[in-house]
Each structure stands twice: as C-alpha cells, then as structure tokens.
Amino acid sequence: MIEPILLHTPVLEWYSENARDLPWRADDATPWGVLVSEIMLQQTPVVRVLPIWHEWMQRWPTPKALAVEPPGEAVRHWGRLGYPRRALRLHACAKAIADEHGGEVPSDHATLLALPGIGEYTAAAVASFAFGGRHAVLDTNVRRVFARAVRGDEYPPTATSAAERRLAEALLPALGAPRWGVAVMELGALVCTARSPKCADCPISNLCTWRLTGKPAHDGPARKGQTYAGTDRQCRGRLLAVLRAAHGPVPKVALDAVWDDHVQRERALDGLITDGLAEHLPDGTYQLPT
C-alpha cells in the first residue's frame, strides 16, 4: 500500500489552494450548522444546499429553535432539496438533542450515532468536522479517491465494506485528521469525479494506482442518474409542493389538479402519509405533519 505520508502532503497542499469557501467549514460554524449541512448534502449538490442551509440557520440557529416547531415546518422549509424525509429526521434529531442533551450537539461519536436519523457517516463527519475528533469520514467522494489511488479500482463497492473502513483508518494522519478528511472529500468532489476525473489536475496522479495501471475499467458501469420525469418521486414532489405552499389544510381537489394519473397520484399520496410527510384530516383535507 502507498505510504500514507506520501498522500498527506500533496492532498493537504492542494486543499489549501483549492478549497471552496463553504459556511459550514468556517471557523465560526457551529456543530449544529455542521450537522444540518451533512444531512442536506446527502445525495444533493452543494449549489442546491447553500441557499436552503442559510435559510435554515437563520430561522433555526440551534436545535432547540427547530425542536419547538411542528415537523411540518421542517418539511415546508426543506424546499426542493429532494428526499424530504431528511427534514423529518433532522427535526427528530433536534428534538432528541433538545430533550436529552440540553440543546447541545454531542461531541462523542457513539452518542451522535444514537440520535434519530444519524448514521455512521454523519456521526463520524460531525465528530470530526465540528469537534476535531480523529475519525475516518467515508462519503462517496472519499471512497472513490481511495479506491482509485490505493486499490486501483475505478469505483468503490456499492456498499461501504470493512476493508474500506480499515484502509481509511490506516490513512488517517496522527494529527489533523479532520482537515485530511475534508481535503480528500474535496478532491473527490472537484477532481477525482465519478464520470470525468481530471487526472491532470490531481495532486497525487503520480501515485494513483488506477492511473498507473492504465485506468482499468470497473466490473460495472458508472452509476447512472435516476430517471425522474413521470416517476412516483416526481408525483410526490408535486403533491408535497402544494402542501408546502399552503398554510393550512388543502382540499383534495387541489392535489388532484397537479397530477393527471389517478392511480399514481393516489399511490404517491398514500406514500407521503405513510412516510409521515402528510396528514389526512377527518374532513378529507390534507396538510403537512403537525
């Protein structure tokens, strides 16, 4: 395996010169701001997250501020980020922090992992980026950089493996692990991209096993973007947009008007109710969760 120290210096120097100026990376970023950003950034690009993150942090600068609101307000202000169940998870997480931790985001990895909606990646990211903990932070970008540079694979496995975790731990520097983690993440986001890696701009291209072995093709194709038009997901988005725009119960006819396919519309509406994103009231109207 490549000696970790050979990777650390060039990647960290590249990051110092090329890092994006993002508010959740600022010196005055709060642990809550970091946590919110990590949830919002799941499967969503930075450019879409930035305005919603700013709005959330102005409206709910602390977990307690969000916790006292009904969950429907979190869904309303999630806007068009997609995967709106993340808003419900953030609301549940805020309530747990307010009720069980005095309104302060816990710094301990295991305690973070016990919060509603917080998985291994998010717990490691918050413990590392917000509190300076020494944790391996393995998002898709980091996994791709390590797969190519160290293992010589074009893409990482579909699911994070134990071998990947061991590799990430072995590559952690003794000091400055949080900066290393975010630097590798940025390298994967900006240079070692999934479909068009910019190897000429990579600070470790001279060490990259995948490049040095001729860029062998992966066993499977690069992950393709999901089809959206005409799907249940699009239908759910249209219905949810009507509920978000209303500040009170919505008659069924208003929901019927935004999607022609009756069967698909009813299936999508039932799914929103099952997922806790909408409520069906006794008078036949619908609203965001209270």
Residue frames relative to the residue before (quaternion, step in Angstrom):
aa qw qx qy qz dx dy dz
M 1.0000 0.0000 0.0000 0.0000 0.00 0.00 0.00
I 0.5849 -0.5680 0.4445 0.3710 3.56 -1.14 0.62
E 0.4971 -0.6348 0.4962 0.3220 3.55 -1.00 0.79
P 0.5208 -0.6776 0.4118 0.3163 3.63 -0.65 1.03
I 0.6520 0.5452 -0.3331 0.4083 3.58 0.92 -0.88
L 0.6000 0.5663 -0.3583 0.4370 3.59 1.16 -0.53
L 0.6791 0.4629 -0.2808 0.4957 3.57 1.18 -0.57
H 0.6151 0.6150 -0.3552 0.3424 3.58 0.93 -0.88
T 0.7204 0.4805 -0.2818 0.4131 3.58 0.61 -1.11
P 0.7160 0.4367 -0.3002 0.4544 3.66 0.66 -0.90
V 0.6495 0.5110 -0.3327 0.4542 3.60 0.98 -0.76
L 0.6811 0.4833 -0.2934 0.4654 3.59 0.90 -0.89
E 0.6414 0.5013 -0.3323 0.4763 3.61 1.01 -0.70
W 0.6231 0.5243 -0.3382 0.4717 3.58 1.02 -0.76
Y 0.6584 0.5180 -0.3140 0.4468 3.57 0.91 -0.90
S 0.6229 0.5552 -0.3407 0.4332 3.59 0.97 -0.80
E 0.7366 0.4124 -0.2199 0.4889 3.58 1.06 -0.73
N 0.8114 0.3265 -0.1253 0.4683 3.60 1.06 -0.64
A 0.4278 0.7272 -0.4600 0.2766 3.61 1.21 -0.11
R 0.4402 -0.6663 0.5350 0.2757 3.54 -1.06 0.78
D 0.4330 -0.6786 0.5321 0.2625 3.54 -1.15 0.70
L 0.0972 0.8157 -0.5557 0.1281 3.57 0.01 1.31
P 0.5505 -0.6807 0.3670 0.3144 3.61 -0.78 0.99
W 0.6702 0.4929 -0.3175 0.4551 3.60 1.04 -0.63
R 0.6358 0.4822 -0.3398 0.4978 3.59 1.30 0.03
A 0.4822 0.6919 -0.4278 0.3251 3.59 1.25 -0.21
D 0.6424 -0.5466 0.3775 0.3822 3.56 -1.20 0.54
D 0.7365 0.4103 -0.2352 0.4837 3.58 1.08 -0.66
A 0.3713 0.7236 -0.4975 0.3016 3.59 1.23 0.26
T 0.3495 -0.7407 0.5355 0.2058 3.57 -0.93 0.88
P 0.6359 -0.5122 0.3939 0.4220 3.60 -1.17 0.34
W 0.6252 0.5259 -0.3379 0.4673 3.59 1.05 -0.70
G 0.6421 0.5174 -0.3241 0.4637 3.59 0.98 -0.78
V 0.6357 0.5147 -0.3199 0.4781 3.57 1.05 -0.77
L 0.6586 0.5142 -0.3112 0.4527 3.58 0.90 -0.92
V 0.6515 0.5078 -0.3167 0.4663 3.60 0.91 -0.90
S 0.6590 0.5123 -0.3202 0.4480 3.58 0.91 -0.87
E 0.6617 0.5189 -0.3220 0.4351 3.59 0.91 -0.84
I 0.6494 0.4903 -0.3226 0.4835 3.59 1.02 -0.72
M 0.6785 0.5019 -0.2966 0.4471 3.59 0.90 -0.89
L 0.6955 0.5033 -0.2776 0.4313 3.58 1.01 -0.79
Q 0.4796 0.6555 -0.4533 0.3671 3.60 1.21 -0.10
Q 0.8537 -0.0484 -0.0267 0.5178 3.57 -0.63 1.20
T 0.6769 0.4444 -0.2879 0.5113 3.60 1.20 0.43
P 0.4357 -0.7245 0.4630 0.2662 3.64 -0.76 0.96
V 0.6726 -0.5313 0.3530 0.3753 3.54 -1.22 0.63
V 0.6507 0.5513 -0.3343 0.4011 3.60 0.86 -0.91
R 0.6829 0.4562 -0.2887 0.4922 3.60 1.08 -0.62
V 0.6541 0.5366 -0.3122 0.4321 3.56 1.08 -0.70
L 0.5962 0.6427 -0.3687 0.3092 3.59 0.88 -0.94
P 0.7288 0.4177 -0.2950 0.4553 3.68 0.60 -0.93
I 0.6529 0.5019 -0.3235 0.4660 3.61 1.02 -0.72
W 0.6173 0.5389 -0.3443 0.4582 3.59 1.01 -0.76
H 0.6567 0.5063 -0.3149 0.4618 3.58 0.88 -0.91
E 0.6496 0.5161 -0.3205 0.4570 3.59 0.94 -0.87
W 0.6592 0.5097 -0.3067 0.4600 3.58 0.92 -0.92
M 0.7022 0.4773 -0.2895 0.4419 3.57 0.82 -0.93
Q 0.6230 0.5053 -0.3450 0.4874 3.59 1.16 -0.49
R 0.7089 0.4503 -0.2558 0.4788 3.55 0.97 -0.86
W 0.8061 0.1099 -0.0114 0.5813 3.58 0.95 -0.96
P 0.0472 -0.8563 0.5138 0.0233 3.61 0.37 1.17
T 0.7627 0.2374 -0.1514 0.5823 3.58 1.26 -0.23
P 0.6375 -0.5144 0.3899 0.4207 3.60 -1.19 0.32
K 0.6342 0.5451 -0.3401 0.4301 3.60 0.98 -0.78
A 0.6250 0.5524 -0.3421 0.4325 3.58 1.01 -0.77
L 0.6855 0.4461 -0.2809 0.5021 3.59 1.01 -0.76
A 0.6361 0.5840 -0.3328 0.3790 3.57 0.93 -0.88
V 0.6934 0.4825 -0.2912 0.4489 3.61 1.03 -0.70
E 0.5899 0.5496 -0.3663 0.4646 3.59 1.29 -0.15
P 0.5338 -0.5807 0.4789 0.3853 3.61 -1.18 0.38
P 0.6197 -0.5784 0.3700 0.3801 3.61 -1.05 0.63
G 0.5778 0.6063 -0.3771 0.3955 3.58 1.13 -0.57
E 0.6158 0.5451 -0.3572 0.4429 3.59 1.10 -0.57
A 0.6069 0.5300 -0.3542 0.4747 3.58 1.10 -0.62
V 0.6486 0.5006 -0.3114 0.4813 3.58 0.99 -0.83
R 0.6367 0.5440 -0.3334 0.4330 3.60 0.93 -0.87
H 0.7719 0.3700 -0.1888 0.4813 3.56 0.81 -1.02
W 0.4379 0.6587 -0.4727 0.3885 3.56 1.27 0.22
G 0.2734 -0.8036 0.4901 0.1982 3.54 1.24 -0.43
R 0.7354 -0.3963 0.3188 0.4477 3.54 -1.01 -0.88
L 0.2455 0.7928 -0.5217 0.1975 3.59 1.04 0.72
G 0.4314 -0.6989 0.4684 0.3256 3.58 1.14 -0.52
Y 0.8138 0.2009 -0.1867 0.5123 3.54 -1.30 0.39
P 0.0190 0.8811 -0.4724 0.0076 3.61 0.82 1.02
R 0.4870 0.6397 -0.4634 0.3727 3.62 1.16 -0.11
R 0.5247 0.6187 -0.4083 0.4186 3.56 1.25 -0.35
A 0.6181 0.5425 -0.3461 0.4515 3.59 1.09 -0.69
L 0.6513 0.5005 -0.3152 0.4753 3.57 1.00 -0.78
R 0.6423 0.5174 -0.3280 0.4606 3.58 1.01 -0.77
L 0.6435 0.5122 -0.3244 0.4672 3.58 1.02 -0.76
H 0.6343 0.5201 -0.3293 0.4677 3.57 1.03 -0.77
A 0.6587 0.4959 -0.3066 0.4756 3.60 0.92 -0.89
C 0.6329 0.5257 -0.3227 0.4680 3.57 1.04 -0.78
A 0.6465 0.5224 -0.3181 0.4561 3.59 0.96 -0.86
K 0.6476 0.5155 -0.3186 0.4619 3.58 0.98 -0.82
A 0.6551 0.5070 -0.3140 0.4640 3.57 0.95 -0.85
I 0.6477 0.5066 -0.3209 0.4700 3.59 0.98 -0.81
A 0.6674 0.5000 -0.2973 0.4649 3.57 0.98 -0.86
D 0.7383 0.4452 -0.2314 0.4508 3.58 0.89 -0.95
E 0.8090 0.3209 -0.1253 0.4763 3.55 0.96 -0.91
H 0.7910 0.2900 -0.1356 0.5214 3.60 1.18 -0.45
G 0.5808 -0.6363 0.3643 0.3536 3.56 1.13 0.57
G 0.6549 -0.5377 0.3069 0.4334 3.55 1.18 0.50
E 0.6247 0.5263 -0.3360 0.4688 3.59 1.29 0.07
V 0.4638 -0.6607 0.5101 0.2970 3.58 -0.89 0.92
P 0.3998 -0.7301 0.4903 0.2582 3.63 -0.66 1.00
S 0.4173 -0.7254 0.4993 0.2244 3.55 -1.12 0.69
D 0.6085 0.5867 -0.3428 0.4099 3.58 1.20 -0.53
H 0.5341 -0.6657 0.4252 0.3013 3.56 -0.85 1.01
A 0.6823 0.4858 -0.2968 0.4588 3.60 0.83 -0.93
T 0.6489 0.5030 -0.3210 0.4720 3.60 1.02 -0.75
L 0.6213 0.5274 -0.3334 0.4739 3.58 1.02 -0.75
L 0.6626 0.5270 -0.3005 0.4392 3.55 0.95 -0.92
A 0.6588 0.5159 -0.3052 0.4546 3.58 1.15 -0.52
L 0.5312 0.6297 -0.4122 0.3890 3.60 1.23 -0.20
P 0.5928 -0.5741 0.4150 0.3832 3.64 -1.09 0.59
G 0.8534 0.1925 -0.1393 0.4639 3.55 -0.99 0.86
I 0.6068 0.5454 -0.3600 0.4526 3.60 1.25 0.11
G 0.1466 -0.8032 0.5750 0.0523 3.55 -0.63 1.16
E 0.7831 -0.3500 0.2391 0.4550 3.54 -1.35 -0.04
Y 0.6732 0.4968 -0.3153 0.4478 3.59 0.82 -0.92
T 0.7002 0.4764 -0.2877 0.4472 3.60 0.74 -1.04
A 0.6286 0.5283 -0.3404 0.4582 3.60 0.97 -0.78
A 0.6753 0.4814 -0.2979 0.4728 3.60 0.91 -0.89
A 0.6509 0.5279 -0.3207 0.4414 3.59 0.96 -0.86
V 0.6899 0.4634 -0.2895 0.4749 3.61 0.85 -0.91
A 0.6508 0.5126 -0.3211 0.4589 3.59 0.92 -0.86
S 0.7015 0.4541 -0.2613 0.4830 3.57 1.06 -0.75
F 0.7787 0.3891 -0.2091 0.4456 3.58 0.54 -1.19
A 0.7294 0.4166 -0.2463 0.4835 3.60 1.03 -0.69
F 0.8184 0.2536 -0.0982 0.5062 3.58 1.04 -0.76
G 0.5203 -0.6852 0.3962 0.3206 3.60 1.24 0.07
G 0.3567 0.7553 -0.4828 0.2630 3.59 1.20 0.38
R 0.4348 -0.6857 0.5187 0.2678 3.55 -1.18 0.55
H 0.2592 0.7595 -0.5408 0.2519 3.55 0.04 1.34
A 0.4361 -0.6521 0.5491 0.2882 3.55 -1.18 0.61
V 0.1394 -0.7968 0.5868 0.0372 3.57 -0.62 1.18
L 0.0432 -0.8509 0.5211 -0.0503 3.54 -0.25 1.31
D 0.0797 0.7594 -0.6407 0.0798 3.56 -0.13 1.26
T 0.7520 -0.3932 0.2622 0.4595 3.60 -1.27 0.03
N 0.6598 0.5192 -0.3178 0.4405 3.59 0.93 -0.84
V 0.6627 0.4966 -0.3064 0.4694 3.59 0.91 -0.90
R 0.6536 0.5207 -0.3161 0.4491 3.56 0.91 -0.90
R 0.6525 0.5119 -0.3167 0.4604 3.60 1.02 -0.76
V 0.6361 0.5183 -0.3332 0.4646 3.60 0.95 -0.80
F 0.6888 0.4729 -0.2867 0.4688 3.58 0.84 -0.92
A 0.6163 0.5502 -0.3504 0.4411 3.59 1.00 -0.79
R 0.7263 0.4282 -0.2496 0.4764 3.59 0.86 -0.94
A 0.7308 0.4657 -0.2654 0.4226 3.56 0.66 -1.10
V 0.7934 0.3319 -0.1556 0.4860 3.58 0.87 -0.95
R 0.7982 0.3232 -0.1664 0.4804 3.59 0.75 -1.02
G 0.4335 -0.7235 0.4468 0.2984 3.59 1.19 -0.34
D 0.5142 0.6181 -0.4267 0.4140 3.58 1.22 0.45
E 0.5262 -0.6530 0.4410 0.3197 3.57 -0.99 0.80
Y 0.7987 0.0782 -0.0118 0.5965 3.55 1.05 -0.84
P 0.4999 -0.6289 0.4924 0.3349 3.58 -1.16 0.49
P 0.6586 -0.4777 0.3701 0.4484 3.62 -1.21 0.16
T 0.6644 -0.5069 0.3644 0.4109 3.56 -1.24 0.38
A 0.7790 0.1744 -0.0866 0.5961 3.58 0.96 -0.88
T 0.5668 -0.6069 0.4346 0.3487 3.56 -1.08 0.73
S 0.2360 -0.8014 0.5413 0.0950 3.55 -0.77 1.07
A 0.6487 -0.5010 0.4010 0.4092 3.54 -1.31 0.27
A 0.6234 0.5469 -0.3388 0.4444 3.57 1.06 -0.73
E 0.6318 0.5218 -0.3298 0.4689 3.58 1.04 -0.74
R 0.6497 0.5140 -0.3227 0.4578 3.57 0.96 -0.83
R 0.6455 0.5136 -0.3238 0.4634 3.58 0.98 -0.82
L 0.6431 0.5193 -0.3192 0.4635 3.57 0.99 -0.84
A 0.6660 0.5061 -0.3088 0.4527 3.59 0.86 -0.94
E 0.6401 0.5145 -0.3200 0.4724 3.57 1.01 -0.78
A 0.6653 0.5122 -0.3041 0.4501 3.57 0.96 -0.87
L 0.6983 0.4753 -0.2667 0.4640 3.59 1.13 -0.64
L 0.4798 0.6729 -0.4445 0.3456 3.61 1.22 -0.16
P 0.3916 -0.6972 0.5370 0.2684 3.61 -0.92 0.80
A 0.6085 -0.5631 0.4084 0.3818 3.57 -1.16 0.51
L 0.7745 0.1427 -0.0696 0.6123 3.57 1.10 -0.76
G 0.8069 0.3022 -0.2011 0.4659 3.56 -1.12 0.60
A 0.2092 0.8157 -0.5167 0.1546 3.59 1.09 0.59
P 0.6427 0.5220 -0.3596 0.4303 3.69 0.87 -0.75
R 0.6699 0.4827 -0.3108 0.4708 3.60 0.91 -0.84
W 0.6095 0.5379 -0.3454 0.4689 3.60 1.03 -0.70
G 0.6657 0.5201 -0.3122 0.4345 3.57 0.87 -0.93
V 0.7108 0.4367 -0.2717 0.4799 3.58 0.83 -0.93
A 0.6060 0.5585 -0.3582 0.4387 3.61 1.12 -0.57
V 0.6621 0.4785 -0.3056 0.4891 3.59 0.94 -0.86
M 0.6165 0.5492 -0.3361 0.4532 3.57 1.04 -0.78
E 0.6730 0.4872 -0.2866 0.4771 3.58 0.95 -0.90
L 0.6168 0.5415 -0.3449 0.4554 3.58 1.02 -0.73
G 0.6768 0.4836 -0.2919 0.4721 3.58 0.96 -0.82
A 0.6683 0.5139 -0.2974 0.4482 3.57 1.06 -0.76
L 0.7964 0.3433 -0.1529 0.4738 3.57 0.94 -0.88
V 0.8026 0.2719 -0.1183 0.5176 3.61 1.01 -0.75
C 0.7794 0.2863 -0.1543 0.5355 3.58 0.64 -1.11
T 0.0765 0.8515 -0.5101 0.0946 3.54 0.78 1.12
A 0.6805 -0.5323 0.3221 0.3872 3.55 -1.21 0.46
R 0.8254 0.2848 -0.1270 0.4706 3.57 0.68 -1.05
S 0.8150 0.1236 -0.0495 0.5639 3.61 1.00 -0.70
P 0.0635 -0.8319 0.5505 0.0310 3.61 0.45 1.13
K 0.3180 -0.7469 0.5610 0.1623 3.56 -0.98 0.94
C 0.1231 -0.8551 0.5003 0.0570 3.55 0.51 1.21
A 0.6151 0.5635 -0.3505 0.4258 3.60 1.09 -0.66
D 0.7168 0.4264 -0.2442 0.4947 3.58 1.18 -0.52
C 0.5327 0.6684 -0.3891 0.3434 3.58 1.27 -0.12
P 0.4296 -0.7317 0.4675 0.2480 3.61 -0.78 0.95
I 0.7487 0.3274 -0.2108 0.5365 3.60 1.22 -0.28
S 0.2596 0.7934 -0.5165 0.1905 3.61 1.14 0.50
N 0.6448 0.5294 -0.3245 0.4457 3.59 1.11 -0.64
L 0.7085 0.4130 -0.2476 0.5160 3.58 1.30 -0.25
C 0.5225 0.6957 -0.3856 0.3071 3.58 1.24 -0.46
T 0.4156 -0.7361 0.4847 0.2245 3.56 -0.56 1.17
W 0.6432 0.5296 -0.3252 0.4473 3.58 0.96 -0.84
R 0.6861 0.4630 -0.2917 0.4794 3.62 0.87 -0.87
L 0.6904 0.5004 -0.2873 0.4364 3.58 0.90 -0.91
T 0.7045 0.4158 -0.2632 0.5114 3.60 1.20 -0.42
G 0.6636 -0.5586 0.2945 0.4012 3.57 1.21 0.47
K 0.4734 -0.7035 0.4168 0.3275 3.58 1.23 0.40
P 0.0031 0.8295 -0.5581 0.0218 3.61 0.64 1.06
A 0.5189 -0.6546 0.4577 0.3045 3.56 -1.05 0.84
H 0.5144 -0.6262 0.5001 0.3052 3.53 -1.17 0.66
D 0.6463 -0.5287 0.3802 0.3979 3.57 -1.21 0.44
G 0.7841 0.2028 -0.1059 0.5769 3.57 1.10 -0.69
P 0.6105 -0.5608 0.3972 0.3936 3.60 -1.20 0.31
A 0.6364 -0.4840 0.4164 0.4329 3.54 -1.29 0.23
R 0.5754 -0.6053 0.4168 0.3588 3.53 -1.05 0.73
K 0.3060 -0.7664 0.5427 0.1568 3.54 -0.86 1.00
G 0.5678 -0.5896 0.4531 0.3532 3.52 -1.21 0.58
Q 0.5038 -0.6639 0.4618 0.3037 3.55 -1.03 0.74
T 0.4754 -0.6278 0.5299 0.3149 3.54 -1.10 0.72
Y 0.1838 -0.8128 0.5482 0.0709 3.55 -0.93 0.91
A 0.6603 0.5368 -0.3240 0.4134 3.59 0.82 -0.99
G 0.8448 0.1903 -0.1621 0.4732 3.52 -0.91 1.00
T 0.5549 0.6314 -0.3864 0.3796 3.58 1.25 -0.05
D 0.6601 -0.4621 0.4001 0.4367 3.54 -1.33 0.15
R 0.6158 0.5601 -0.3486 0.4307 3.57 1.04 -0.72
Q 0.6554 0.4884 -0.3157 0.4819 3.59 0.98 -0.77
C 0.6321 0.5314 -0.3245 0.4614 3.54 1.02 -0.84
R 0.6399 0.5185 -0.3192 0.4688 3.59 0.92 -0.88
G 0.6491 0.5309 -0.3141 0.4452 3.56 0.99 -0.84
R 0.6455 0.5135 -0.3180 0.4675 3.57 1.01 -0.81
L 0.6688 0.4961 -0.3007 0.4649 3.57 0.91 -0.90
L 0.6715 0.5002 -0.2997 0.4573 3.55 0.92 -0.90
A 0.5994 0.5656 -0.3588 0.4383 3.60 1.09 -0.67
V 0.6264 0.5244 -0.3337 0.4704 3.60 1.06 -0.76
L 0.6786 0.4879 -0.2911 0.4656 3.59 0.91 -0.91
R 0.6494 0.5190 -0.3226 0.4527 3.60 1.00 -0.77
A 0.6802 0.5070 -0.2932 0.4409 3.56 1.00 -0.82
A 0.6765 0.4806 -0.2844 0.4800 3.59 1.18 -0.52
H 0.2235 -0.7571 0.5963 0.1461 3.55 -1.09 0.69
G 0.7261 0.2583 -0.2243 0.5965 3.48 0.83 1.12
P 0.7395 -0.4034 0.2845 0.4576 3.60 -1.26 -0.01
V 0.2628 -0.7643 0.5781 0.1124 3.53 -1.14 0.81
P 0.4142 -0.7024 0.5096 0.2746 3.64 -0.82 0.89
K 0.6367 -0.5650 0.3693 0.3729 3.54 -1.11 0.66
V 0.6139 0.5780 -0.3536 0.4050 3.57 1.02 -0.77
A 0.6267 0.5384 -0.3436 0.4464 3.60 1.09 -0.62
L 0.6550 0.4814 -0.3029 0.4975 3.57 1.12 -0.63
D 0.6245 0.5504 -0.3383 0.4389 3.57 1.01 -0.80
A 0.6514 0.5720 -0.3160 0.3856 3.58 1.05 -0.76
V 0.7102 0.4878 -0.2746 0.4269 3.61 1.11 -0.50
W 0.7846 0.1815 -0.1281 0.5788 3.62 1.24 -0.05
D 0.3829 -0.7844 0.4477 0.1941 3.58 -0.59 1.16
D 0.6696 0.5083 -0.3116 0.4429 3.58 0.95 -0.83
H 0.3633 -0.7771 0.4752 0.1958 3.57 -0.30 1.29
V 0.6772 0.5017 -0.3034 0.4445 3.59 0.82 -0.97
Q 0.6838 0.4754 -0.2850 0.4746 3.56 0.88 -0.95
R 0.6391 0.5389 -0.3262 0.4413 3.56 0.99 -0.82
E 0.6804 0.4797 -0.2952 0.4688 3.59 0.91 -0.91
R 0.6266 0.5294 -0.3361 0.4627 3.57 1.06 -0.74
A 0.6681 0.4966 -0.2986 0.4668 3.57 0.95 -0.89
L 0.6531 0.5123 -0.3169 0.4589 3.59 0.98 -0.81
D 0.6302 0.5185 -0.3270 0.4766 3.57 1.02 -0.80
G 0.6436 0.5311 -0.3186 0.4497 3.56 1.04 -0.78
L 0.6296 0.5284 -0.3322 0.4627 3.59 1.02 -0.76
I 0.6577 0.5000 -0.3064 0.4728 3.57 0.99 -0.83
T 0.6526 0.5205 -0.3095 0.4554 3.58 0.94 -0.92
D 0.7120 0.4549 -0.2485 0.4738 3.58 1.02 -0.83
G 0.5253 -0.6641 0.4004 0.3503 3.59 1.25 0.00
L 0.5095 0.6646 -0.4093 0.3622 3.58 1.25 0.28
A 0.7784 0.1499 -0.0940 0.6023 3.59 1.27 -0.24
E 0.2218 -0.7543 0.6026 0.1364 3.55 -1.27 0.46
H 0.2647 -0.7337 0.6077 0.1496 3.55 -1.09 0.84
L 0.2487 -0.8086 0.5220 0.1091 3.55 -0.46 1.24
P 0.6724 -0.5311 0.3366 0.3905 3.60 -1.19 0.53
D 0.6890 0.4760 -0.2960 0.4594 3.61 1.07 -0.58
G 0.6284 -0.5790 0.3226 0.4071 3.58 1.28 0.21
T 0.5801 0.5701 -0.3859 0.4355 3.59 1.23 -0.01
Y 0.3248 -0.7355 0.5686 0.1741 3.56 -1.35 0.23
Q 0.0246 0.7956 -0.6050 0.0217 3.55 -1.19 0.56
L 0.6216 -0.4922 0.4349 0.4269 3.54 -1.34 0.12
P 0.6318 -0.5608 0.3677 0.3887 3.61 -1.14 0.51
T 0.2578 -0.7715 0.5669 0.1299 3.56 -1.05 0.80
